[in-house]
Amino acid sequence: MEQKRLLLVDDEPGIRLTLGTILQRRGYQVTVAGTVAEALSAMQEETFDVLVSDLNVGAPYDGFTIASAMRRLHPKVATVMITGYPAFEDALESIRQQVDDYVLKPADVDDLVNKIETKLEERRQYRPGQQKRAVQVVEDNRDHIIKRWLTTVQADSELQTVTISKGERKGHLPKFLDALTAQVEQYQPAVGRAAMDAAVLHGEHRLRLGYSIPLIVREARILAAVIFEVLQEYLLEIKISRLIPDIVALSNSINAQLEKSIQAYMSAGPGPMKAQRISN
């Protein structure tokens, strides 16, 4: 059985020695690195199946830099982060965009190996024929995107200044998102009628709820960020040849719908209010 090639990154020599030896005994071909520079050099010179990195290599969250670089160079690598912070959940959501899983220090080797093998098995079962366009991934995860967006928006200190229910907050977002994906999927360069109607309803709805234009913009930016986070999580399922064009189209469509929403917002408001919003 061919050994899986594993890059172990930790700035503590003792951990590199002990954990590296244990992982070798578990059947991995281990390369060790003690700094970000050493890790980057190793991943450019060799091909790896697994990355195991300390979260804080030299400086806080430098492990994320390593994972990000590995993901770009070798997208199919299974990545596991090791951290000494039990309150890691605060940073987990952002780090998950590049990392498959994490373990807490002192690392339980059985747990670590199980997580590595699980991710490697997922990659073995993966079939290239299952690849989709990025816009299809957004469609498939529509409800998850809305839920994640709603959670982020509800926790945002600026958006919390508008006190409304979750249903009111969500408003016309489902229609907004459906129109967005339909437009991109059909290769429409301009905002279609359905997208325009959804954007107008969104702007008018936000006006009635007491939003300012900056808050509408903030919500749209959060939506874009959530969409791109989800695409990152499903990167292995996406057709790389269509990834950049779809991302550009999604971004352009969000901006176009945002502009239409703001126009509707300003048109629906009373004259003095519109003048005040423009000056702000």
Long-range contacts (C-beta under 8 A, 24 or more apart in sequence): 1-27, 3-27, 3-28, 3-29, 4-28, 4-29, 4-49, 4-50, 4-120, 5-29, 5-31, 5-46, 5-47, 5-48, 5-49, 5-50, 6-30, 6-31, 6-48, 6-49, 6-50, 6-51, 6-52, 6-116, 7-31, 7-32, 7-33, 7-39, 7-42, 7-43, 7-46, 7-48, 7-50, 7-51, 7-52, 7-53, 7-70, 8-32, 8-33, 8-52, 8-53, 9-33, 9-34, 9-38, 9-39, 9-51, 9-52, 9-53, 9-54, 9-57, 9-63, 9-66, 10-34, 10-53, 10-54, 10-57, 10-82, 11-35, 11-54, 11-56, 11-57, 11-58, 12-54, 15-54, 19-52, 19-107, 19-109, 22-109, 23-52, 23-109, 23-113, 26-109, 26-113, 36-62, 36-65, 36-66, 39-66, 39-69, 40-66, 40-69, 43-69, 43-70, 43-73, 43-74, 44-73, 47-74, 48-74, 48-77, 49-77, 49-78, 49-120, 50-77, 50-78, 50-79, 50-80, 50-116, 50-120, 51-77, 51-78, 51-79, 51-80, 52-79, 52-80, 52-82, 52-112, 52-116, 53-79, 53-80, 53-81, 53-82, 54-81, 54-82, 54-83, 55-81, 55-82, 55-83, 55-84, 55-85, 55-88, 55-95, 55-102, 56-83, 56-84, 61-91, 64-95, 64-98, 64-99, 67-95, 67-98, 67-99, 68-98, 71-98, 71-235, 75-235, 75-236, 76-123, 76-236, 78-116, 78-119, 78-120, 78-123, 79-119, 80-112, 80-115, 80-116, 80-119, 82-107, 82-112, 96-233, 97-229, 97-232, 97-233, 98-232, 123-236, 126-236, 130-237, 131-237, 131-238, 131-239, 132-237, 132-238, 132-239, 133-185, 133-238, 133-239, 133-242, 133-246, 134-231, 134-238, 134-239, 134-242, 134-243, 134-246, 134-247, 134-250, 135-181, 135-184, 135-185, 135-246, 135-249, 135-250, 136-185, 137-230, 137-231, 137-234, 137-237, 137-238, 138-177, 138-180, 138-181, 138-227, 138-230, 138-231, 138-250, 139-181, 139-185, 141-230, 141-234, 142-174, 142-177, 142-178, 142-181, 144-230, 145-177, 145-223, 145-226, 145-227, 145-230, 146-170, 146-173, 146-174, 146-177, 148-226, 148-229, 148-230, 149-173, 149-222, 149-223, 149-226, 152-222, 152-225, 152-226, 153-219, 153-222, 156-218, 156-222, 158-215, 158-218, 159-215, 159-218, 159-219, 161-215, 162-209, 162-210, 162-211, 162-215, 164-209, 168-209, 171-202, 171-205, 171-206, 171-209, 172-198, 172-201, 172-202, 172-205, 173-202, 173-223, 175-201, 176-202, 176-257, 177-223, 179-257, 180-250, 180-253, 180-254, 180-257, 183-253, 184-246, 184-249, 184-250, 184-253, 190-256, 191-253, 191-256, 191-257, 191-260, 195-253, 195-256, 195-257, 195-260, 196-257, 196-260, 198-257, 199-256, 199-257, 199-258, 199-260, 199-261, 199-264, 200-260, 200-261, 200-264, 201-264, 202-257, 202-261, 202-264, 203-260, 203-261, 203-262, 203-263, 203-264, 203-265, 203-268, 204-264, 204-265, 204-268, 206-261, 206-265, 207-265, 207-268, 207-269, 211-265, 212-277, 212-280, 213-262, 213-265, 213-266, 213-277, 213-280, 214-280, 216-258, 216-261, 216-262, 216-265, 217-258, 217-262, 220-254, 220-255, 220-257, 220-258, 220-261, 223-254, 224-250, 224-251, 224-254, 227-254
